[in-house]
């Protein structure tokens, strides 16, 4: 039986969520219809909206359901950029961290290439931390030209957590909205939309024990967003399209359960993460963790993230060798898997091209246990030695 350690890519659906979704699938009804079945579907949608809002410190009216994190990121970045530029043609500058997921990076680049946007990539330090001072300095260079600041809450590769509340305060001091991709944070860190002061927040279902194809963008009521999709005017006229009642239910229930279990699960996963990192370091191959890491701490680094840098190896070789040994993991973002180039996150952190290629991302989740950690530590030496031989390293 394989050991699954790629929970940052997608995590198994909670059994309670699968059961609730299966029961809902027995009912037909378009939530926009006015007959009995439609009203029943609408009730499920609105109860799900209230459940999700309650779990994340938001108002129900601030929840805009989408198909997932990628759509939510694109809607936030492109939708706000277009709205802000339409209101003030000077607002063409986007301040975005250099370590964002490609759902943000590629959307920004498309706006630069096709719509006249200007981007300033906010740097990070060697641990993947974006300093608030860099955000402030970038804004103050020309605050009237800034359309949006976007910095992810927690990094999907190395697990570093950002001080998004402080960044939002800097942005708001100049009347600039702040977006944060919280796909990796929701259900894994305390996330309170109201307290964070961010204006738009991205989340998805399949990172928290919900279904793939479900997500949401939390949007403050006063924030103007030009929609990407036009049609029936659902979701505050921001995101048209018939809502997936089953998916919405699964997303909201999974998020609620993940938040309820957060304290105990965070401590449990943090212990497993530390055992994995410490055990890998003790193997004697020069392995070290990527990103900020303090044993016992899961405020600065995601509890389930054990990102390792393995010198003298190609990450893809390690991945395939571990896969053959029954260990399923990643070299970085699964959305970029198979692309033969080093991680942009690690390069932004100052790693050399060679060092960045020797990365492994092992991420734990609600099905992980101590046996999984021991299986990785048992399989890693042979994989490292074979990968080094393949790379011509003694």
C-alpha positions in Angstrom: 0.0 0.0 0.0 1.4 3.4 -0.9 2.1 6.3 1.5 0.4 9.5 0.4 2.4 12.6 1.3 1.1 15.1 -1.2 -1.8 16.7 0.8 -0.8 20.2 -0.3 -1.7 19.1 -3.8 -5.0 17.6 -2.8 -6.2 15.8 0.4 -8.8 13.0 0.7 -12.4 14.0 1.2 -13.6 13.7 4.8 -15.9 10.7 5.2 -18.6 13.0 6.7 -18.4 15.3 3.7 -18.5 12.4 1.2 -21.7 11.1 2.9 -23.4 14.5 2.9 -22.6 15.0 -0.7 -23.8 11.6 -1.7 -27.1 12.3 0.1 -27.5 15.7 -1.6 -26.9 14.1 -5.1 -30.2 12.4 -4.7 -32.0 15.7 -4.9 -32.5 17.6 -8.2 -32.9 21.4 -8.3 -31.3 24.5 -9.8 -30.7 27.0 -7.0 -31.9 29.8 -9.3 -35.3 28.2 -10.0 -38.4 29.3 -8.1 -40.2 26.0 -7.8 -40.0 23.7 -4.8 -36.9 21.8 -5.9 -35.1 25.0 -6.8 -36.0 26.6 -3.4 -34.7 23.5 -1.7 -31.4 23.8 -3.6 -31.2 27.5 -2.8 -31.7 26.7 0.9 -28.7 24.3 0.8 -26.6 26.9 -0.9 -27.5 29.7 1.5 -27.0 27.5 4.6 -23.6 26.5 3.1 -22.8 30.2 2.6 -23.6 30.9 6.2 -21.6 27.8 7.4 -18.5 28.9 5.4 -18.7 32.5 6.5 -19.0 31.4 10.1 -16.0 29.2 9.9 -13.8 32.0 8.4 -15.0 35.1 10.2 -16.8 36.6 7.2 -20.3 37.8 6.6 -22.4 35.5 4.4 -22.8 38.3 1.8 -19.0 38.3 1.4 -18.9 34.7 0.1 -18.7 34.3 -3.6 -18.7 30.6 -4.7 -16.4 29.6 -7.6 -15.0 26.5 -9.1 -11.8 26.6 -7.1 -8.6 28.5 -6.2 -7.4 29.2 -9.7 -10.7 30.9 -10.7 -10.9 32.8 -7.4 -7.3 34.1 -7.9 -8.0 35.2 -11.4 -11.3 36.8 -10.4 -9.6 38.7 -7.6 -6.5 39.9 -9.5 -8.0 40.6 -12.9 -11.4 41.7 -11.6 -10.0 44.3 -9.2 -7.3 45.5 -11.6 -9.9 46.2 -14.3 -12.3 47.9 -11.8 -9.6 50.1 -10.3 -8.2 51.1 -13.7 -11.7 51.9 -15.0 -12.3 54.2 -12.0 -8.8 55.8 -12.3 -6.7 55.2 -15.4 -3.5 55.8 -13.3 -4.1 52.6 -11.4 -2.1 50.2 -13.5 0.5 48.9 -11.0 0.2 45.4 -9.3 2.4 44.6 -6.3 2.7 40.9 -6.1 5.0 38.6 -4.2 7.5 36.6 -6.3 6.5 33.3 -4.6 2.8 33.2 -5.6 1.1 30.2 -7.1 1.0 30.3 -10.8 -2.8 31.0 -10.6 -1.7 34.5 -9.5 1.6 34.8 -11.4 0.2 33.8 -14.8 -2.9 36.0 -14.4 -0.7 39.0 -13.6 1.6 38.3 -16.6 -1.5 38.1 -18.9 -2.6 41.5 -17.6 0.9 42.9 -18.3 1.1 41.3 -21.8 -2.4 42.2 -22.9 -3.9 45.0 -20.8 -1.1 47.4 -20.0 -0.6 46.4 -16.4 2.8 47.0 -14.7 3.9 44.6 -12.1 6.4 45.0 -9.3 7.5 41.6 -7.9 7.9 41.8 -4.1 11.0 39.9 -3.0 11.3 37.5 -0.2 14.2 36.5 2.1 16.0 33.1 2.2 13.2 31.6 4.3 10.5 32.7 1.9 9.2 35.6 4.1 8.0 38.8 2.3 9.0 41.7 4.5 6.3 44.2 5.3 8.8 46.9 4.8 9.2 45.9 1.1 5.4 46.2 0.6 5.4 49.6 2.2 8.4 50.8 0.1 6.8 49.6 -3.1 3.5 51.4 -2.3 5.2 54.6 -1.3 7.2 54.8 -4.6 3.9 55.9 -6.3 0.8 55.0 -4.2 -1.7 56.6 -6.8 -0.6 54.1 -9.5 -1.3 50.9 -7.4 -4.3 48.9 -8.3 -3.8 45.9 -6.0 -1.5 44.2 -3.5 -1.5 40.4 -3.6 0.5 38.2 -1.2 -0.4 34.6 -0.4 -1.2 33.7 3.2 1.0 30.6 3.3 3.3 29.3 0.6 2.3 26.1 -1.2 5.9 24.8 -1.6 7.9 25.6 1.5 5.0 26.4 3.9 6.1 29.9 5.0 3.4 32.0 6.6 3.1 35.7 5.8 2.0 38.6 7.9 -0.9 39.5 5.6 -2.7 41.6 8.2 0.3 44.0 8.5 0.5 44.2 4.7 -3.2 44.9 4.4 -2.7 47.8 6.9 0.0 49.3 4.7 -2.1 49.0 1.6 -5.2 50.5 3.3 -3.2 53.5 4.6 -3.1 54.5 0.9 -6.6 53.3 0.0 -5.3 50.2 -1.9 -7.1 46.9 -1.7 -5.3 43.7 -0.6 -5.8 40.2 -1.9 -4.4 37.0 -0.3 -4.4 33.5 -1.7 -5.2 31.5 1.4 -5.7 28.1 -0.4 -3.0 26.5 1.8 -3.9 28.4 5.0 -7.7 27.8 5.3 -8.3 24.8 7.6 -4.5 24.7 8.5 -4.0 28.0 10.2 -6.4 30.3 12.1 -8.0 32.4 9.3 -10.4 35.2 10.3 -11.4 37.3 7.2 -12.6 40.2 9.3 -9.6 40.4 11.6 -7.1 40.0 8.8 -8.4 43.2 7.1 -7.7 41.8 3.6 -10.3 42.7 1.0 -10.3 39.5 -1.0 -9.4 36.0 0.1 -9.1 32.9 -2.0 -9.9 29.3 -0.8 -10.6 25.9 -2.3 -12.3 22.7 -1.2 -9.9 20.0 -2.1 -7.1 21.3 0.2 -9.4 21.0 3.3 -11.1 17.6 2.9 -13.7 18.9 0.4 -14.3 18.1 -3.3 -12.2 19.2 -6.3 -14.0 21.8 -8.4 -15.3 23.8 -5.4 -14.0 27.1 -4.1 -14.8 30.6 -3.0 -13.6 34.2 -3.1 -14.3 36.2 0.0 -15.0 39.8 -1.1 -15.8 42.7 1.1 -19.1 44.3 0.2 -17.6 47.6 -0.8 -15.0 46.1 -3.0 -15.6 46.5 -6.7 -14.8 43.5 -8.9 -15.4 43.3 -12.7 -16.6 39.8 -13.4 -14.7 37.4 -15.7 -17.9 35.5 -16.7 -21.2 37.0 -17.7 -24.6 35.4 -17.6 -27.2 34.9 -15.0 -25.8 37.4 -12.5 -25.4 34.9 -9.7 -23.1 35.6 -6.7 -23.6 39.4 -6.4 -23.3 39.8 -10.2 -19.6 38.9 -9.7 -19.6 35.3 -10.8 -22.4 34.1 -13.1 -23.2 30.4 -13.6 -25.5 27.7 -12.1 -24.2 26.9 -8.7 -23.0 23.3 -8.0 -25.2 22.7 -4.9 -23.4 19.5 -4.0 -20.0 21.1 -4.4 -21.0 24.1 -2.3 -22.2 21.8 0.4 -19.0 19.8 0.4 -16.8 22.9 0.5 -18.6 24.5 3.4 -18.9 21.4 5.5 -15.2 20.4 4.9 -14.1 23.9 5.9 -16.2 23.9 9.0 -14.8 20.5 10.1 -11.2 21.5 9.3 -11.6 24.6 11.4 -13.2 22.8 14.3 -10.3 20.2 14.3 -7.6 22.8 13.6 -6.0 23.1 17.1 -5.6 19.3 17.7 -4.7 18.5 14.1 -2.2 21.3 13.9 -0.3 20.0 16.9 -0.4 16.4 15.6 0.8 17.2 12.2 3.5 19.5 13.6 4.9 16.6 15.6 4.9 14.4 12.5 6.5 17.1 10.4 9.3 17.6 12.9 9.9 13.9 13.1 10.2 13.7 9.3 12.5 16.7 9.0 14.7 15.8 11.9 14.9 12.2 10.7 15.8 13.2 7.2 18.5 15.6 8.5 20.0 12.8 10.6 20.4 10.5 7.6 23.7 12.2 6.8 23.2 13.3 3.2 23.4 17.0 3.8 19.6 17.2 3.7 18.1 20.4 5.1 14.7 22.0 5.3 13.7 24.7 2.8 12.0 27.7 4.3 11.6 28.8 7.9 11.5 26.0 10.4 11.5 25.9 14.2 10.6 22.6 15.8 7.3 22.7 17.5 6.2 25.9 15.7 3.3 25.9 13.2 2.6 29.6 13.2 5.5 30.5 10.9 5.4 27.3 8.8 2.5 25.1 7.9 2.2 22.2 10.3 2.1 19.6 7.6 4.8 20.9 5.3 8.2 19.1 5.3 10.0 20.6 2.4 13.5 19.1 2.0 16.6 20.2 0.0 18.7 17.2 -1.0 22.1 18.1 -2.5 23.5 16.2 -5.4 20.1 15.0 -6.6 17.5 15.9 -9.2 14.1 16.3 -7.5 12.3 14.5 -10.3 14.6 11.5 -9.9 14.0 11.4 -6.2 10.2 11.6 -6.8 10.2 8.7 -9.2 12.4 6.5 -7.1 10.3 7.2 -4.0 7.2 6.6 -6.0 8.6 3.2 -7.0 9.1 2.5 -3.3 5.5 3.4 -2.5 6.0 7.0 -1.4 3.9 9.6 -3.2 5.1 13.1 -2.8 6.1 16.1 -5.0 9.0 18.3 -6.0 6.9 21.5 -5.7 3.5 22.7 -6.8 1.5 19.8 -8.4 0.1 22.3 -10.9 3.6 22.6 -12.3 4.6 18.9 -12.0 6.4 17.6 -15.0 7.9 20.9 -16.0 11.7 20.5 -16.2 12.7 23.7 -14.5 13.6 24.7 -10.9 11.0 26.1 -8.6 10.4 29.8 -9.0 9.8 29.9 -5.2 13.2 28.5 -4.4 14.9 30.8 -6.9 13.2 33.8 -5.4 14.5 32.6 -2.0 18.0 32.9 -3.4 18.9 29.2 -4.0 21.1 28.4 -7.0 19.5 26.6 -9.9 21.3 23.4 -8.9 20.2 23.5 -5.3 16.6 24.3 -6.3 16.5 21.2 -8.5 17.1 18.9 -5.5 13.9 19.7 -3.7 11.2 17.4 -2.3 7.9 18.5 -1.0 6.4 16.0 1.5 3.1 17.3 2.9 1.1 15.6 5.6 -2.7 15.6 6.2 -5.6 14.2 8.1 -4.8 10.6 6.9 -1.1 10.8 7.8 0.4 8.9 10.7 3.8 8.0 12.3 4.0 4.9 10.1 4.0 7.2 7.0 7.0 9.1 8.4 8.9 6.0 9.1 8.2 4.6 5.6 9.7 7.8 4.1 12.8 7.7 6.3 13.3 4.0 5.4 13.0 4.6 1.7 14.9 7.9 1.4 18.6 6.6 1.7 18.3 4.2 -1.3 16.5 6.8 -3.3 19.1 9.5 -2.6 22.0 7.2 -3.4 20.5 6.1 -6.7 19.5 9.6 -7.6 23.1 10.8 -6.9 24.5 8.0 -9.1 22.2 9.0 -11.9 23.4 12.6 -11.6 27.0 11.5 -11.6 27.6 12.4 -8.0 29.6 10.0 -5.9 
